[in-house]
């Protein structure tokens, strides 16, 4: 899957609507192959982003875990370390 789509579940502070929208937009971009849709496809593109965002919000609201919440700063540092390792190969 696309590296720019980040896990959104079980974080402190909780995920925001903007983060869900950004992940949904990246997903639609990935599967459609469009960075920016043409005018003819713009409505379908926007509808897909909205539908995926709504489904994602519903999913995140209903998931349960016993795991402790993850710290955003700590997870971001881990991601930067992974990216640095990929860049040095």
Biopython code that builds the backbone (N, CA, C, O; Angstrom):
import numpy as np
from Bio.PDB.StructureBuilder import StructureBuilder

atoms = [
    (1, "UNK", "N", (0.845, -1.189, 0.000)),
    (1, "UNK", "CA", (0.000, 0.000, 0.000)),
    (1, "UNK", "C", (0.881, 1.240, 0.000)),
    (1, "UNK", "O", (2.087, 1.168, 0.237)),
    (2, "UNK", "N", (0.284, 2.319, -0.257)),
    (2, "UNK", "CA", (0.957, 3.605, -0.359)),
    (2, "UNK", "C", (1.593, 4.000, 0.977)),
    (2, "UNK", "O", (0.922, 3.975, 2.008)),
    (3, "UNK", "N", (2.848, 4.354, 0.970)),
    (3, "UNK", "CA", (3.543, 4.720, 2.202)),
    (3, "UNK", "C", (2.995, 5.975, 2.841)),
    (3, "UNK", "O", (3.161, 6.171, 4.044)),
    (4, "UNK", "N", (2.343, 6.834, 2.068)),
    (4, "UNK", "CA", (1.847, 8.083, 2.643)),
    (4, "UNK", "C", (0.528, 7.900, 3.387)),
    (4, "UNK", "O", (0.054, 8.841, 4.024)),
    (5, "UNK", "N", (-0.068, 6.729, 3.324)),
    (5, "UNK", "CA", (-1.270, 6.457, 4.108)),
    (5, "UNK", "C", (-0.813, 5.857, 5.432)),
    (5, "UNK", "O", (-0.237, 4.770, 5.469)),
    (6, "UNK", "N", (-1.075, 6.575, 6.507)),
    (6, "UNK", "CA", (-0.595, 6.180, 7.825)),
    (6, "UNK", "C", (-1.698, 5.486, 8.619)),
    (6, "UNK", "O", (-2.879, 5.775, 8.424)),
    (7, "UNK", "N", (-1.318, 4.565, 9.517)),
    (7, "UNK", "CA", (-2.310, 3.988, 10.428)),
    (7, "UNK", "C", (-2.937, 5.110, 11.263)),
    (7, "UNK", "O", (-2.249, 6.047, 11.666)),
    (8, "UNK", "N", (-4.228, 5.010, 11.516)),
    (8, "UNK", "CA", (-4.938, 6.069, 12.231)),
    (8, "UNK", "C", (-5.586, 5.595, 13.529)),
    (8, "UNK", "O", (-6.157, 6.404, 14.261)),
    (9, "UNK", "N", (-5.508, 4.314, 13.821)),
    (9, "UNK", "CA", (-6.206, 3.770, 14.982)),
    (9, "UNK", "C", (-5.324, 3.740, 16.221)),
    (9, "UNK", "O", (-4.131, 3.445, 16.142)),
    (10, "UNK", "N", (-5.918, 4.047, 17.355)),
    (10, "UNK", "CA", (-5.317, 3.882, 18.674)),
    (10, "UNK", "C", (-4.156, 4.838, 18.917)),
    (10, "UNK", "O", (-3.096, 4.428, 19.391)),
    (11, "UNK", "N", (-4.358, 6.114, 18.592)),
    (11, "UNK", "CA", (-3.343, 7.127, 18.835)),
    (11, "UNK", "C", (-3.834, 8.143, 19.852)),
    (11, "UNK", "O", (-5.033, 8.373, 20.007)),
    (12, "UNK", "N", (-2.885, 8.734, 20.531)),
    (12, "UNK", "CA", (-3.167, 9.832, 21.433)),
    (12, "UNK", "C", (-2.333, 11.005, 20.969)),
    (12, "UNK", "O", (-1.111, 10.865, 20.908)),
    (13, "UNK", "N", (-2.899, 12.144, 20.639)),
    (13, "UNK", "CA", (-4.335, 12.430, 20.597)),
    (13, "UNK", "C", (-5.010, 11.681, 19.445)),
    (13, "UNK", "O", (-4.354, 11.251, 18.496)),
    (14, "UNK", "N", (-6.335, 11.534, 19.550)),
    (14, "UNK", "CA", (-7.076, 10.776, 18.536)),
    (14, "UNK", "C", (-6.959, 11.403, 17.137)),
    (14, "UNK", "O", (-6.617, 12.574, 16.975)),
    (15, "UNK", "N", (-7.254, 10.579, 16.158)),
    (15, "UNK", "CA", (-7.219, 11.006, 14.760)),
    (15, "UNK", "C", (-8.207, 12.155, 14.533)),
    (15, "UNK", "O", (-9.252, 12.227, 15.180)),
    (16, "UNK", "N", (-7.860, 13.046, 13.608)),
    (16, "UNK", "CA", (-8.739, 14.162, 13.275)),
    (16, "UNK", "C", (-9.456, 13.887, 11.954)),
    (16, "UNK", "O", (-9.053, 13.013, 11.185)),
    (17, "UNK", "N", (-10.506, 14.633, 11.708)),
    (17, "UNK", "CA", (-11.227, 14.514, 10.437)),
    (17, "UNK", "C", (-10.302, 14.832, 9.256)),
    (17, "UNK", "O", (-10.397, 14.209, 8.199)),
    (18, "UNK", "N", (-9.411, 15.805, 9.449)),
    (18, "UNK", "CA", (-8.468, 16.163, 8.377)),
    (18, "UNK", "C", (-7.533, 15.002, 8.041)),
    (18, "UNK", "O", (-7.226, 14.773, 6.872)),
    (19, "UNK", "N", (-7.082, 14.272, 9.058)),
    (19, "UNK", "CA", (-6.203, 13.130, 8.816)),
    (19, "UNK", "C", (-6.944, 12.011, 8.090)),
    (19, "UNK", "O", (-6.383, 11.360, 7.208)),
    (20, "UNK", "N", (-8.194, 11.792, 8.459)),
    (20, "UNK", "CA", (-9.003, 10.776, 7.773)),
    (20, "UNK", "C", (-9.228, 11.183, 6.319)),
    (20, "UNK", "O", (-9.130, 10.353, 5.415)),
    (21, "UNK", "N", (-9.528, 12.452, 6.100)),
    (21, "UNK", "CA", (-9.737, 12.939, 4.731)),
    (21, "UNK", "C", (-8.459, 12.793, 3.908)),
    (21, "UNK", "O", (-8.511, 12.367, 2.754)),
    (22, "UNK", "N", (-7.317, 13.142, 4.493)),
    (22, "UNK", "CA", (-6.047, 13.046, 3.765)),
    (22, "UNK", "C", (-5.742, 11.598, 3.382)),
    (22, "UNK", "O", (-5.286, 11.335, 2.269)),
    (23, "UNK", "N", (-5.988, 10.665, 4.289)),
    (23, "UNK", "CA", (-5.752, 9.249, 3.985)),
    (23, "UNK", "C", (-6.712, 8.772, 2.899)),
    (23, "UNK", "O", (-6.324, 8.013, 2.012)),
    (24, "UNK", "N", (-7.950, 9.213, 2.970)),
    (24, "UNK", "CA", (-8.947, 8.831, 1.968)),
    (24, "UNK", "C", (-8.566, 9.378, 0.596)),
    (24, "UNK", "O", (-8.677, 8.680, -0.412)),
    (25, "UNK", "N", (-8.122, 10.618, 0.567)),
    (25, "UNK", "CA", (-7.684, 11.237, -0.683)),
    (25, "UNK", "C", (-6.506, 10.476, -1.279)),
    (25, "UNK", "O", (-6.481, 10.229, -2.484)),
    (26, "UNK", "N", (-5.533, 10.103, -0.458)),
    (26, "UNK", "CA", (-4.388, 9.341, -0.949)),
    (26, "UNK", "C", (-4.817, 7.994, -1.505)),
    (26, "UNK", "O", (-4.299, 7.544, -2.527)),
    (27, "UNK", "N", (-5.771, 7.347, -0.827)),
    (27, "UNK", "CA", (-6.252, 6.048, -1.287)),
    (27, "UNK", "C", (-6.927, 6.183, -2.654)),
    (27, "UNK", "O", (-6.662, 5.390, -3.557)),
    (28, "UNK", "N", (-7.790, 7.175, -2.805)),
    (28, "UNK", "CA", (-8.484, 7.374, -4.089)),
    (28, "UNK", "C", (-7.480, 7.735, -5.182)),
    (28, "UNK", "O", (-7.598, 7.262, -6.313)),
    (29, "UNK", "N", (-6.510, 8.559, -4.856)),
    (29, "UNK", "CA", (-5.464, 8.889, -5.831)),
    (29, "UNK", "C", (-4.726, 7.632, -6.276)),
    (29, "UNK", "O", (-4.444, 7.455, -7.461)),
    (30, "UNK", "N", (-4.416, 6.766, -5.323)),
    (30, "UNK", "CA", (-3.659, 5.556, -5.629)),
    (30, "UNK", "C", (-4.454, 4.626, -6.542)),
    (30, "UNK", "O", (-3.934, 4.157, -7.554)),
    (31, "UNK", "N", (-5.712, 4.358, -6.190)),
    (31, "UNK", "CA", (-6.463, 3.379, -6.974)),
    (31, "UNK", "C", (-6.961, 3.944, -8.298)),
    (31, "UNK", "O", (-7.173, 3.190, -9.247)),
    (32, "UNK", "N", (-7.154, 5.282, -8.377)),
    (32, "UNK", "CA", (-7.627, 5.860, -9.632)),
    (32, "UNK", "C", (-6.480, 6.159, -10.595)),
    (32, "UNK", "O", (-6.664, 6.185, -11.811)),
    (33, "UNK", "N", (-5.300, 6.383, -10.030)),
    (33, "UNK", "CA", (-4.168, 6.760, -10.864)),
    (33, "UNK", "C", (-4.139, 8.243, -11.174)),
    (33, "UNK", "O", (-3.298, 8.694, -11.952)),
    (34, "UNK", "N", (-5.043, 9.010, -10.580)),
    (34, "UNK", "CA", (-5.106, 10.453, -10.798)),
    (34, "UNK", "C", (-4.587, 11.197, -9.577)),
    (34, "UNK", "O", (-4.989, 10.901, -8.451)),
    (35, "UNK", "N", (-3.703, 12.156, -9.789)),
    (35, "UNK", "CA", (-3.331, 13.063, -8.709)),
    (35, "UNK", "C", (-4.419, 14.114, -8.572)),
    (35, "UNK", "O", (-4.832, 14.470, -7.468)),
    (36, "UNK", "N", (-4.869, 14.595, -9.709)),
    (36, "UNK", "CA", (-5.972, 15.546, -9.759)),
    (36, "UNK", "C", (-6.870, 15.099, -10.905)),
    (36, "UNK", "O", (-6.413, 14.992, -12.043)),
    (37, "UNK", "N", (-8.141, 14.837, -10.617)),
    (37, "UNK", "CA", (-9.016, 14.337, -11.679)),
    (37, "UNK", "C", (-9.388, 15.429, -12.679)),
    (37, "UNK", "O", (-9.310, 16.620, -12.378)),
    (38, "UNK", "N", (-9.788, 15.003, -13.861)),
    (38, "UNK", "CA", (-10.291, 15.945, -14.862)),
    (38, "UNK", "C", (-11.644, 16.475, -14.389)),
    (38, "UNK", "O", (-12.230, 15.932, -13.452)),
    (39, "UNK", "N", (-12.137, 17.522, -15.028)),
    (39, "UNK", "CA", (-13.452, 18.058, -14.667)),
    (39, "UNK", "C", (-14.536, 17.004, -14.824)),
    (39, "UNK", "O", (-15.487, 16.971, -14.043)),
    (40, "UNK", "N", (-14.404, 16.150, -15.817)),
    (40, "UNK", "CA", (-15.404, 15.104, -16.056)),
    (40, "UNK", "C", (-15.429, 14.090, -14.920)),
    (40, "UNK", "O", (-16.476, 13.507, -14.639)),
    (41, "UNK", "N", (-14.298, 13.872, -14.267)),
    (41, "UNK", "CA", (-14.209, 12.884, -13.196)),
    (41, "UNK", "C", (-14.200, 13.480, -11.796)),
    (41, "UNK", "O", (-14.168, 12.744, -10.810)),
    (42, "UNK", "N", (-14.228, 14.787, -11.700)),
    (42, "UNK", "CA", (-14.085, 15.451, -10.403)),
    (42, "UNK", "C", (-15.186, 15.065, -9.408)),
    (42, "UNK", "O", (-14.895, 14.826, -8.237)),
    (43, "UNK", "N", (-16.435, 15.001, -9.853)),
    (43, "UNK", "CA", (-17.538, 14.657, -8.951)),
    (43, "UNK", "C", (-17.406, 13.222, -8.435)),
    (43, "UNK", "O", (-17.617, 12.964, -7.250)),
    (44, "UNK", "N", (-17.062, 12.301, -9.318)),
    (44, "UNK", "CA", (-16.890, 10.908, -8.912)),
    (44, "UNK", "C", (-15.717, 10.772, -7.949)),
    (44, "UNK", "O", (-15.793, 10.016, -6.981)),
    (45, "UNK", "N", (-14.644, 11.493, -8.206)),
    (45, "UNK", "CA", (-13.456, 11.478, -7.362)),
    (45, "UNK", "C", (-13.804, 11.990, -5.963)),
    (45, "UNK", "O", (-13.466, 11.353, -4.966)),
    (46, "UNK", "N", (-14.480, 13.143, -5.889)),
    (46, "UNK", "CA", (-14.865, 13.734, -4.602)),
    (46, "UNK", "C", (-15.832, 12.828, -3.843)),
    (46, "UNK", "O", (-15.733, 12.692, -2.624)),
    (47, "UNK", "N", (-16.762, 12.210, -4.562)),
    (47, "UNK", "CA", (-17.718, 11.302, -3.917)),
    (47, "UNK", "C", (-17.000, 10.084, -3.342)),
    (47, "UNK", "O", (-17.345, 9.613, -2.258)),
    (48, "UNK", "N", (-16.015, 9.579, -4.057)),
    (48, "UNK", "CA", (-15.249, 8.427, -3.571)),
    (48, "UNK", "C", (-14.462, 8.798, -2.316)),
    (48, "UNK", "O", (-14.424, 8.022, -1.361)),
    (49, "UNK", "N", (-13.837, 9.967, -2.307)),
    (49, "UNK", "CA", (-13.095, 10.414, -1.129)),
    (49, "UNK", "C", (-14.040, 10.534, 0.065)),
    (49, "UNK", "O", (-13.706, 10.087, 1.162)),
    (50, "UNK", "N", (-15.212, 11.130, -0.138)),
    (50, "UNK", "CA", (-16.179, 11.292, 0.953)),
    (50, "UNK", "C", (-16.676, 9.939, 1.468)),
    (50, "UNK", "O", (-16.813, 9.748, 2.676)),
    (51, "UNK", "N", (-16.944, 9.012, 0.563)),
    (51, "UNK", "CA", (-17.434, 7.693, 0.968)),
    (51, "UNK", "C", (-16.372, 6.926, 1.748)),
    (51, "UNK", "O", (-16.683, 6.276, 2.745)),
    (52, "UNK", "N", (-15.136, 6.998, 1.304)),
    (52, "UNK", "CA", (-14.053, 6.297, 1.999)),
    (52, "UNK", "C", (-13.783, 6.954, 3.344)),
    (52, "UNK", "O", (-13.507, 6.257, 4.321)),
    (53, "UNK", "N", (-13.856, 8.271, 3.417)),
    (53, "UNK", "CA", (-13.674, 8.963, 4.694)),
    (53, "UNK", "C", (-14.769, 8.559, 5.681)),
    (53, "UNK", "O", (-14.487, 8.318, 6.855)),
    (54, "UNK", "N", (-16.008, 8.484, 5.214)),
    (54, "UNK", "CA", (-17.119, 8.088, 6.091)),
    (54, "UNK", "C", (-16.949, 6.648, 6.577)),
    (54, "UNK", "O", (-17.157, 6.358, 7.755)),
    (55, "UNK", "N", (-16.577, 5.760, 5.680)),
    (55, "UNK", "CA", (-16.358, 4.367, 6.060)),
    (55, "UNK", "C", (-15.191, 4.260, 7.046)),
    (55, "UNK", "O", (-15.241, 3.465, 7.985)),
    (56, "UNK", "N", (-14.156, 5.049, 6.834)),
    (56, "UNK", "CA", (-12.998, 5.034, 7.726)),
    (56, "UNK", "C", (-13.368, 5.538, 9.113)),
    (56, "UNK", "O", (-12.956, 4.961, 10.119)),
    (57, "UNK", "N", (-14.151, 6.623, 9.166)),
    (57, "UNK", "CA", (-14.593, 7.141, 10.462)),
    (57, "UNK", "C", (-15.427, 6.106, 11.211)),
    (57, "UNK", "O", (-15.263, 5.916, 12.416)),
    (58, "UNK", "N", (-16.319, 5.443, 10.489)),
    (58, "UNK", "CA", (-17.148, 4.411, 11.114)),
    (58, "UNK", "C", (-16.274, 3.262, 11.625)),
    (58, "UNK", "O", (-16.467, 2.784, 12.743)),
    (59, "UNK", "N", (-15.330, 2.827, 10.820)),
    (59, "UNK", "CA", (-14.435, 1.753, 11.230)),
    (59, "UNK", "C", (-13.657, 2.132, 12.483)),
    (59, "UNK", "O", (-13.619, 1.370, 13.449)),
    (60, "UNK", "N", (-13.039, 3.304, 12.468)),
    (60, "UNK", "CA", (-12.231, 3.729, 13.608)),
    (60, "UNK", "C", (-13.064, 3.889, 14.873)),
    (60, "UNK", "O", (-12.574, 3.645, 15.976)),
    (61, "UNK", "N", (-14.322, 4.299, 14.718)),
    (61, "UNK", "CA", (-15.205, 4.473, 15.871)),
    (61, "UNK", "C", (-15.634, 3.148, 16.486)),
    (61, "UNK", "O", (-15.980, 3.101, 17.667)),
    (62, "UNK", "N", (-15.616, 2.073, 15.708)),
    (62, "UNK", "CA", (-16.107, 0.795, 16.214)),
    (62, "UNK", "C", (-15.005, -0.192, 16.576)),
    (62, "UNK", "O", (-15.279, -1.215, 17.204)),
    (63, "UNK", "N", (-13.773, 0.093, 16.195)),
    (63, "UNK", "CA", (-12.665, -0.809, 16.547)),
    (63, "UNK", "C", (-12.410, -0.765, 18.048)),
    (63, "UNK", "O", (-12.594, 0.267, 18.694)),
    (64, "UNK", "N", (-11.987, -1.897, 18.587)),
    (64, "UNK", "CA", (-11.650, -1.995, 20.004)),
    (64, "UNK", "C", (-10.275, -2.613, 20.146)),
    (64, "UNK", "O", (-9.853, -3.420, 19.318)),
    (65, "UNK", "N", (-9.576, -2.224, 21.212)),
    (65, "UNK", "CA", (-8.269, -2.804, 21.493)),
    (65, "UNK", "C", (-7.988, -2.725, 22.983)),
    (65, "UNK", "O", (-8.495, -1.850, 23.685)),
    (66, "UNK", "N", (-7.174, -3.655, 23.447)),
    (66, "UNK", "CA", (-6.689, -3.611, 24.820)),
    (66, "UNK", "C", (-5.274, -3.047, 24.874)),
    (66, "UNK", "O", (-4.719, -2.850, 25.955)),
    (67, "UNK", "N", (-4.700, -2.792, 23.719)),
    (67, "UNK", "CA", (-3.339, -2.266, 23.638)),
    (67, "UNK", "C", (-3.315, -0.809, 24.112)),
    (67, "UNK", "O", (-4.285, -0.073, 23.929)),
    (68, "UNK", "N", (-2.217, -0.412, 24.711)),
    (68, "UNK", "CA", (-2.106, 0.996, 25.106)),
    (68, "UNK", "C", (-2.070, 1.887, 23.864)),
    (68, "UNK", "O", (-1.630, 1.463, 22.795)),
    (69, "UNK", "N", (-2.537, 3.119, 24.021)),
    (69, "UNK", "CA", (-2.519, 4.041, 22.886)),
    (69, "UNK", "C", (-1.077, 4.341, 22.496)),
    (69, "UNK", "O", (-0.166, 4.332, 23.324)),
    (70, "UNK", "N", (-0.904, 4.607, 21.200)),
    (70, "UNK", "CA", (0.420, 4.909, 20.665)),
    (70, "UNK", "C", (0.637, 6.418, 20.710)),
    (70, "UNK", "O", (-0.292, 7.205, 20.526)),
    (71, "UNK", "N", (1.868, 6.792, 20.954)),
    (71, "UNK", "CA", (2.244, 8.202, 20.987)),
    (71, "UNK", "C", (2.602, 8.649, 19.575)),
    (71, "UNK", "O", (3.437, 8.027, 18.918)),
    (72, "UNK", "N", (1.979, 9.713, 19.113)),
    (72, "UNK", "CA", (2.207, 10.188, 17.744)),
    (72, "UNK", "C", (3.669, 10.550, 17.491)),
    (72, "UNK", "O", (4.229, 10.192, 16.455)),
    (73, "UNK", "N", (4.285, 11.256, 18.432)),
    (73, "UNK", "CA", (5.671, 11.689, 18.233)),
    (73, "UNK", "C", (6.599, 10.484, 18.159)),
    (73, "UNK", "O", (7.513, 10.452, 17.334)),
    (74, "UNK", "N", (6.373, 9.506, 19.005)),
    (74, "UNK", "CA", (7.209, 8.306, 19.008)),
    (74, "UNK", "C", (7.050, 7.524, 17.704)),
    (74, "UNK", "O", (8.038, 7.058, 17.136)),
    (75, "UNK", "N", (5.820, 7.380, 17.233)),
    (75, "UNK", "CA", (5.578, 6.662, 15.980)),
    (75, "UNK", "C", (6.163, 7.419, 14.791)),
    (75, "UNK", "O", (6.668, 6.802, 13.854)),
    (76, "UNK", "N", (6.099, 8.756, 14.818)),
    (76, "UNK", "CA", (6.690, 9.563, 13.743)),
    (76, "UNK", "C", (8.201, 9.387, 13.715)),
    (76, "UNK", "O", (8.798, 9.319, 12.640)),
    (77, "UNK", "N", (8.829, 9.312, 14.893)),
    (77, "UNK", "CA", (10.275, 9.102, 14.959)),
    (77, "UNK", "C", (10.646, 7.731, 14.391)),
    (77, "UNK", "O", (11.644, 7.599, 13.683)),
    (78, "UNK", "N", (9.846, 6.720, 14.699)),
    (78, "UNK", "CA", (10.097, 5.383, 14.152)),
    (78, "UNK", "C", (9.987, 5.398, 12.630)),
    (78, "UNK", "O", (10.798, 4.784, 11.936)),
    (79, "UNK", "N", (8.977, 6.103, 12.115)),
    (79, "UNK", "CA", (8.785, 6.183, 10.663)),
    (79, "UNK", "C", (9.961, 6.893, 9.995)),
    (79, "UNK", "O", (10.417, 6.477, 8.930)),
    (80, "UNK", "N", (10.452, 7.964, 10.622)),
    (80, "UNK", "CA", (11.615, 8.666, 10.059)),
    (80, "UNK", "C", (12.842, 7.760, 10.051)),
    (80, "UNK", "O", (13.628, 7.790, 9.105)),
    (81, "UNK", "N", (13.007, 6.962, 11.092)),
    (81, "UNK", "CA", (14.139, 6.032, 11.149)),
    (81, "UNK", "C", (14.026, 4.977, 10.052)),
    (81, "UNK", "O", (15.022, 4.631, 9.417)),
    (82, "UNK", "N", (12.802, 4.459, 9.826)),
    (82, "UNK", "CA", (12.614, 3.475, 8.747)),
    (82, "UNK", "C", (12.914, 4.107, 7.397)),
    (82, "UNK", "O", (13.551, 3.484, 6.547)),
    (83, "UNK", "N", (12.462, 5.338, 7.194)),
    (83, "UNK", "CA", (12.705, 6.027, 5.927)),
    (83, "UNK", "C", (14.197, 6.266, 5.716)),
    (83, "UNK", "O", (14.697, 6.155, 4.597)),
    (84, "UNK", "N", (14.897, 6.591, 6.786)),
    (84, "UNK", "CA", (16.341, 6.814, 6.676)),
    (84, "UNK", "C", (17.053, 5.526, 6.310)),
    (84, "UNK", "O", (17.986, 5.538, 5.506)),
    (85, "UNK", "N", (16.621, 4.411, 6.894)),
    (85, "UNK", "CA", (17.222, 3.119, 6.548)),
    (85, "UNK", "C", (16.964, 2.773, 5.099)),
    (85, "UNK", "O", (17.850, 2.246, 4.427)),
    (86, "UNK", "N", (15.765, 3.056, 4.598)),
    (86, "UNK", "CA", (15.457, 2.780, 3.189)),
    (86, "UNK", "C", (16.323, 3.630, 2.284)),
    (86, "UNK", "O", (16.740, 3.179, 1.217)),
    (87, "UNK", "N", (16.600, 4.862, 2.699)),
    (87, "UNK", "CA", (17.385, 5.777, 1.878)),
    (87, "UNK", "C", (18.851, 5.453, 1.819)),
    (87, "UNK", "O", (19.545, 5.909, 0.910)),
    (88, "UNK", "N", (19.351, 4.673, 2.770)),
    (88, "UNK", "CA", (20.780, 4.363, 2.795)),
    (88, "UNK", "C", (21.109, 3.046, 2.104)),
    (88, "UNK", "O", (22.279, 2.671, 2.032)),
    (89, "UNK", "N", (20.143, 2.364, 1.616)),
    (89, "UNK", "CA", (20.404, 1.079, 0.959)),
    (89, "UNK", "C", (20.830, 1.243, -0.453)),
    (89, "UNK", "O", (21.086, 0.253, -1.139)),
]
sb = StructureBuilder()
sb.init_structure("model")
sb.init_model(0)
sb.init_chain("A")
sb.init_seg("    ")
for serial, (resi, resn, name, xyz) in enumerate(atoms, 1):
    if name == "N":
        sb.init_residue(resn, " ", resi, " ")
    sb.init_atom(name, np.array(xyz, "f"), 0.0, 1.0, " ", f" {name:<3s}", serial, name[0])
structure = sb.get_structure()
